[in-house]
Every structure is written in C-alpha cells, then in structure tokens.
Amino acid sequence: MIAPRLHPDKHIAAQVVAREIADLIEIRSKSGKYTVLGLATGATPLPLYAELIRLHREAGLSFQSVISFNLDEYAGLGPAHPQSYRYFMAEHFFRHIDIAPGNIHIPDGLSTDTTQTCADFEAEITAAGGIDLQILGIGRTGHIGFNEPPSSADSRTRQVHLNDVTRRDNSVFFENLDEVPTSALTMGVATILAARRVELLAFGSGKAAIVRRAMREQPSVDCPATWLQRHAACTFHLDPEAAAMLRD
Ligand code: GLP
C-alpha cells in the first residue's frame, strides 16, 4: 500500500524524513544494532541529505552505526567521474558525515563482470540483514532506481538499458546527451520491495503525472513504481505540486 503524505514544501518534507531516519538510527544503535539505509541520487534527495548533515553537525547524529546501499550507478563511470553516483554521494553526503567508508556500498560502474558484481551486491545486502529503510526518487518513465519499463516485480540487481526519456532528463548534468551512459547497474524491483520501509520523495509539477500513475494504475511492468503498491510500508512524500493530480 502507498500512503501519500503531503508536505508544505520539499524542505519540510526533508526535515520529516530526516527525523524518521535519525530516530531509527538512534533507537537501533542504543541496542547495539546497525541501521541499513538504501540511498538514492538525483536532485530530489538533496534537501534530505542537507538536513541529515545538519543533524550530524548540530544535533550530534552519528552515522557510525549505518551501513548504506545505493540504488544504482551508471555503467562505465568510475568514482572520479563527476557524474558518477559514487562521486555524487561523496560530494553531497558521505564526506560531510561520520559513516565508515567500508560501510558504503554502491554498484561498481567500472565492473568488467557485471553479473558477478550485481550478485555480490545482493549478497552484501543479505549479509547486512536487509535494508531497514529505502529512500527513493521517481523518474518520469516510472523508474525507481534505474528500473525502467518494462521491469518485473521479481527483478534483482542487474545491468539495464537506459531509455531515451531518462537519458534526456539526466543529460542536464552532462556536457551533452552523447555523454550520458546508455546503461546502468541498479537494484531490482524485488530488491527494493524487500526493504522494510520505503520512503519515496517527489517534488515539483514535473512529477505530478507519474506520481498519479504510480499510485493509481494497476501494478505492471509498464510503470515499475506501481509495484510499490504491493509494499506493506511505503510512503510517498509529496509537495503540493507533485500531489496536484491526486485530487479526484
Ligand atoms: C535518476 C536516478 C533515480 C532518480 C531519478 C529522478 O535517473 N537513477 O534514482 O529517482 O533519476 O531524479 P531527480 O530526483 O533528479 O528527478
């Protein structure tokens, strides 16, 4: 079931989700447990990372008991490439907090054996005890992570082809469209659905149509985000613009 949660704006949404994450980390670390976070890239989670960094600096939130798994990575881009998701995460989050570098997991975009790399990634999630809380954005194609249509509910971490809409949307971060990789490594839909909690963030009018589809359409491979309807604890955190098409 998807529970919509409307916030006055993206900064307040970020504060609410950051508080949930902080509470989870603090409760679990008191009983000596790690918290396993699934993390996302893109413009959407930036206010969330900024708020978590603020809580770390100003309210003593520690990430020493956190293990993280990022959703995806572009195939062919290494950590030094400014558009790689590894670089993005270091720049916008990890270098500002106290997470142990060894606890960070991001699919290796430079892997020469992607089947093995993806299988290892799944095994590492399992070894960590599964994902406690997964942060998600949503692409205009209905992709979560880089699970483009058609992506089935039982898909696992794998190499996928990026479609033209996604490549065009993401080209704003690159010099030009040709620079945008044509494939990526991504957690599968089943990997995402196995997280104990899912918090999807969507802000702005550009997300209104796909938010409506994700929540209202019959779950199908044509809009992978619809599979989230089958999750027991999934919340869509929306600003008024992203929620605008949910009124009827
Ligand atoms: C990328 C990422 C997704 C993300 C989506 C939306 O393609 N792989 O995980 O949710 O873009 O990005 P944005 O938040 O910039 O709209």
Boltz pocket constraint, residues with backbone or C-beta under 6 A from the ligand:
constraints:
  - pocket:
      binder: B
      contacts: [[A, 40], [A, 41], [A, 42], [A, 43], [A, 44], [A, 45], [A, 71], [A, 72], [A, 136], [A, 137], [A, 138], [A, 139], [A, 143], [A, 144], [A, 145], [A, 146], [A, 166], [A, 170]]
      max_distance: 6.0
